[in-house]
Amino acid sequence: MNQDGNHIGYADAVERLERILAELEAEDVDVDLLAERVRTAVELIRICRERITAAEVEVARVVSDLDDEEPEGV
């Protein structure tokens, strides 16, 4: 979720994950913030997985609808 408590989009979640990863890979990582960053990363990964699953379901539905609309003999 973003600072307003609203859900963030997939691209924003990936961007935040990349920033967290860069922080964690830095030699001067703040150990006091490590657990917080990891918790945030886990939540962002969950959000990304949910978005991917929802997209897969939607694509399958659209393809199924398209198959249902095809005239016979095509």
Secondary structure, DSSP 8 states (H G I E B T S, - for coil): --TTS----HHHHHHHHHHHHHHHHSTT--HHHHHHHHHHHHHHHHHHHHHHHHHHHHHHHHHHHHHHHS-TT-
